[in-house]
Amino acid sequence: MKTPPTFPKVNTLTARAPLSLLDGRCIVHNAFQSETGSYRLAVFIESLRNRHKWPIETEEITAPAGDSKTGRIASYAQYYFEPANLSELKIQFGERLNGFIVSVRQFEGKR
């Protein structure tokens, strides 16, 4: 990571978006929508990447859509951290990263 990442404001969905990623999991739009009620995961990922310099990766997934009558194929993005980048983030920010996670979860818990 060339430019050190910055943290988004705790009281934003941009801050909420990376929580699963920081636990080493992937996130997709449907899961984020279920958790937050927001249809805008890609916008928050873009902000984390470009404004805050987070090294988030994207994998394009293609799978059968839920409508079995049409045989339609759906494409969607799955976001994640490469394990080495996640380890680097944890080393670089240590307790500050843990504090960010706790603060976002506390804010979300008050809502």
BALO-42064 format. One line per 10 residues: number of its first residue (from 1); their letters; for each residue x, y, z of N, C-alpha, C. Coordinates in nm, 3 decimals. Layout:
NUM) a) X Y Z X Y Z X Y Z  ...
END
This chain:
1) mktpptfpkv) 0.084 -0.117 0.000 0.000 0.000 0.000 0.089 0.124 0.000  0.081 0.201 -0.106 0.165 0.318 -0.120 0.117 0.433 -0.033  -0.008 0.472 -0.049 -0.066 0.579 0.030 -0.140 0.517 0.147  -0.110 0.560 0.269 -0.180 0.499 0.383 -0.330 0.527 0.377  -0.411 0.427 0.404 -0.555 0.447 0.405 -0.597 0.545 0.516  -0.709 0.609 0.493 -0.770 0.695 0.594 -0.903 0.633 0.634  -0.954 0.676 0.747 -1.080 0.622 0.797 -1.195 0.715 0.763  -1.306 0.658 0.713 -1.426 0.741 0.691 -1.490 0.776 0.825  -1.579 0.872 0.823 -1.652 0.910 0.944 -1.732 0.791 0.994  -1.730 0.772 1.124 -1.793 0.656 1.189 -1.943 0.650 1.162
11) ntltarapls) -2.009 0.763 1.150 -2.155 0.766 1.138 -2.203 0.760 0.993  -2.124 0.694 0.906 -2.162 0.683 0.765 -2.168 0.537 0.721  -2.240 0.515 0.613 -2.244 0.380 0.555 -2.111 0.345 0.490  -2.032 0.446 0.455 -1.897 0.419 0.404 -1.814 0.351 0.512  -1.835 0.387 0.637 -1.765 0.322 0.749 -1.821 0.183 0.775  -1.947 0.164 0.753 -2.011 0.035 0.776 -1.970 -0.070 0.673  -1.947 -0.024 0.549 -1.919 -0.117 0.439 -1.801 -0.211 0.464  -1.689 -0.166 0.522 -1.575 -0.257 0.532 -1.575 -0.349 0.655  -1.676 -0.343 0.740 -1.672 -0.424 0.862 -1.658 -0.573 0.833  -1.736 -0.626 0.741 -1.723 -0.768 0.707 -1.586 -0.796 0.646
21) lldgrcivhn) -1.539 -0.704 0.564 -1.409 -0.722 0.499 -1.297 -0.727 0.602  -1.308 -0.646 0.705 -1.205 -0.642 0.809 -1.206 -0.769 0.895  -1.316 -0.843 0.890 -1.323 -0.973 0.957 -1.272 -1.084 0.866  -1.225 -1.048 0.745 -1.173 -1.146 0.652 -1.278 -1.211 0.564  -1.398 -1.154 0.563 -1.507 -1.210 0.483 -1.528 -1.125 0.357  -1.601 -1.179 0.264 -1.642 -1.107 0.144 -1.777 -1.042 0.171  -1.810 -0.942 0.091 -1.943 -0.883 0.101 -1.998 -0.862 -0.039  -2.128 -0.884 -0.052 -2.199 -0.861 -0.177 -2.316 -0.768 -0.148  -2.371 -0.712 -0.254 -2.477 -0.614 -0.242 -2.595 -0.664 -0.157  -2.644 -0.783 -0.184 -2.763 -0.832 -0.113 -2.741 -0.839 0.038
31) afqsetgsyr) -2.624 -0.882 0.081 -2.595 -0.890 0.224 -2.590 -0.751 0.285  -2.525 -0.657 0.215 -2.515 -0.520 0.265 -2.654 -0.456 0.272  -2.734 -0.479 0.171 -2.870 -0.425 0.170 -2.951 -0.481 0.287  -2.937 -0.610 0.314 -3.010 -0.671 0.426 -2.967 -0.612 0.560  -2.837 -0.586 0.573 -2.784 -0.533 0.699 -2.814 -0.385 0.719  -2.813 -0.307 0.609 -2.819 -0.161 0.623 -2.941 -0.096 0.560  -3.010 -0.167 0.471 -3.121 -0.106 0.399 -3.075 -0.018 0.283  -2.948 -0.021 0.249 -2.893 0.064 0.143 -2.869 -0.016 0.017  -2.904 0.045 -0.096 -2.880 -0.014 -0.227 -2.746 0.030 -0.286  -2.661 0.097 -0.210 -2.548 0.170 -0.266 -2.410 0.115 -0.230
41) lavfieslrn) -2.395 -0.012 -0.207 -2.267 -0.067 -0.167 -2.154 -0.027 -0.261  -2.174 -0.033 -0.392 -2.067 -0.001 -0.487 -2.016 0.142 -0.469  -2.103 0.234 -0.436 -2.062 0.373 -0.413 -1.971 0.383 -0.290  -2.006 0.310 -0.185 -1.925 0.315 -0.064 -1.790 0.247 -0.085  -1.789 0.139 -0.161 -1.663 0.071 -0.194 -1.575 0.165 -0.277  -1.634 0.232 -0.374 -1.559 0.327 -0.457 -1.497 0.437 -0.372  -1.573 0.489 -0.276 -1.521 0.593 -0.186 -1.407 0.539 -0.100  -1.423 0.418 -0.049 -1.316 0.358 0.032 -1.190 0.341 -0.052  -1.204 0.300 -0.176 -1.088 0.280 -0.263 -1.022 0.412 -0.302  -1.100 0.502 -0.356 -1.044 0.622 -0.418 -1.021 0.738 -0.323
51) rhkwpietee) -1.110 0.761 -0.232 -1.094 0.872 -0.138 -1.011 0.831 -0.018  -1.037 0.710 0.034 -0.972 0.666 0.157 -0.856 0.571 0.134  -0.835 0.528 0.009 -0.718 0.445 -0.031 -0.715 0.306 0.032  -0.832 0.246 0.054 -0.839 0.109 0.106 -0.815 0.012 -0.010  -0.736 -0.092 0.009 -0.703 -0.187 -0.099 -0.808 -0.297 -0.117  -0.929 -0.256 -0.150 -1.040 -0.351 -0.165 -1.038 -0.409 -0.306  -1.054 -0.540 -0.315 -1.055 -0.612 -0.442 -1.200 -0.644 -0.481  -1.220 -0.668 -0.610 -1.351 -0.705 -0.663 -1.339 -0.833 -0.744  -1.432 -0.923 -0.722 -1.445 -1.042 -0.805 -1.584 -1.038 -0.866  -1.592 -1.048 -0.997 -1.720 -1.052 -1.066 -1.772 -1.195 -1.062
61) itapagdskt) -1.894 -1.212 -1.014 -1.958 -1.343 -1.001 -2.071 -1.352 -1.103  -2.084 -1.465 -1.168 -2.195 -1.492 -1.259 -2.265 -1.617 -1.208  -2.396 -1.607 -1.191 -2.473 -1.719 -1.137 -2.616 -1.713 -1.191  -2.686 -1.825 -1.187 -2.826 -1.822 -1.229 -2.907 -1.724 -1.142  -2.992 -1.647 -1.207 -3.078 -1.554 -1.134 -3.186 -1.632 -1.061  -3.257 -1.568 -0.972 -3.359 -1.634 -0.893 -3.480 -1.680 -0.973  -3.498 -1.629 -1.094 -3.613 -1.665 -1.177 -3.577 -1.786 -1.263  -3.612 -1.904 -1.218 -3.574 -2.027 -1.288 -3.649 -2.044 -1.421  -3.760 -1.973 -1.441 -3.837 -1.987 -1.565 -3.763 -1.929 -1.685  -3.684 -1.824 -1.664 -3.618 -1.757 -1.777 -3.478 -1.811 -1.803
71) griasyaqyy) -3.416 -1.871 -1.704 -3.279 -1.917 -1.719 -3.179 -1.803 -1.724  -3.223 -1.685 -1.682 -3.139 -1.566 -1.686 -3.017 -1.582 -1.596  -2.904 -1.529 -1.642 -2.781 -1.530 -1.564 -2.760 -1.390 -1.507  -2.728 -1.383 -1.380 -2.703 -1.255 -1.314 -2.553 -1.239 -1.288  -2.506 -1.116 -1.296 -2.368 -1.084 -1.263 -2.369 -0.985 -1.147  -2.278 -1.005 -1.054 -2.268 -0.913 -0.941 -2.125 -0.913 -0.890  -2.094 -0.814 -0.810 -1.958 -0.799 -0.757 -1.951 -0.852 -0.614  -1.841 -0.914 -0.585 -1.808 -0.957 -0.449 -1.681 -0.882 -0.411  -1.683 -0.817 -0.295 -1.570 -0.735 -0.251 -1.497 -0.804 -0.136  -1.364 -0.785 -0.132 -1.284 -0.851 -0.029 -1.147 -0.785 -0.021
81) fepanlselk) -1.074 -0.818 0.085 -0.933 -0.782 0.096 -0.850 -0.905 0.064  -0.743 -0.887 -0.013 -0.644 -0.993 -0.025 -0.589 -1.018 0.115  -0.565 -1.142 0.155 -0.516 -1.169 0.290 -0.390 -1.089 0.328  -0.298 -1.074 0.235 -0.175 -0.997 0.266 -0.207 -0.851 0.293  -0.300 -0.792 0.217 -0.339 -0.653 0.240 -0.412 -0.636 0.372  -0.495 -0.732 0.406 -0.565 -0.726 0.534 -0.466 -0.735 0.650  -0.370 -0.824 0.638 -0.266 -0.836 0.742 -0.188 -0.706 0.755  -0.155 -0.646 0.641 -0.081 -0.520 0.643 -0.162 -0.409 0.711  -0.291 -0.402 0.680 -0.378 -0.303 0.745 -0.378 -0.322 0.896  -0.390 -0.446 0.940 -0.395 -0.476 1.083 -0.264 -0.440 1.152
91) iqfgerlngf) -0.152 -0.466 1.084 -0.022 -0.430 1.140 -0.005 -0.279 1.141  -0.038 -0.215 1.030 -0.018 -0.071 1.015 -0.101 0.009 1.116  -0.224 -0.032 1.139 -0.313 0.047 1.223 -0.339 -0.012 1.361  -0.315 -0.139 1.380 -0.327 -0.202 1.510 -0.452 -0.163 1.586  -0.432 -0.107 1.705 -0.544 -0.071 1.792 -0.632 0.038 1.733  -0.576 0.121 1.647 -0.657 0.226 1.584 -0.764 0.162 1.495  -0.729 0.054 1.425 -0.826 -0.017 1.342 -0.932 -0.082 1.430  -0.890 -0.143 1.539 -0.986 -0.203 1.632 -1.079 -0.097 1.689  -1.026 0.019 1.721 -1.108 0.129 1.773 -1.210 0.176 1.671  -1.169 0.182 1.544 -1.261 0.219 1.437 -1.377 0.120 1.429
101) ivsvrqfegk) -1.344 -0.008 1.430 -1.447 -0.113 1.421 -1.544 -0.102 1.538  -1.492 -0.088 1.659 -1.576 -0.075 1.778 -1.665 0.049 1.769  -1.608 0.160 1.725 -1.685 0.285 1.715 -1.799 0.274 1.615  -1.773 0.212 1.500 -1.879 0.196 1.399 -1.988 0.104 1.453  -1.950 -0.005 1.516 -2.050 -0.097 1.571 -2.131 -0.032 1.683  -2.066 0.048 1.766 -2.139 0.119 1.872 -2.236 0.217 1.811  -2.195 0.292 1.710 -2.285 0.387 1.644 -2.404 0.312 1.584  -2.378 0.205 1.514 -2.487 0.128 1.452 -2.581 0.070 1.557  -2.528 0.033 1.672 -2.610 -0.025 1.778 -2.704 0.076 1.842  -2.672 0.204 1.832 -2.755 0.310 1.892 -2.871 0.348 1.803
111) r) -2.865 0.308 1.677 -2.967 0.350 1.581 -3.093 0.271 1.594
END
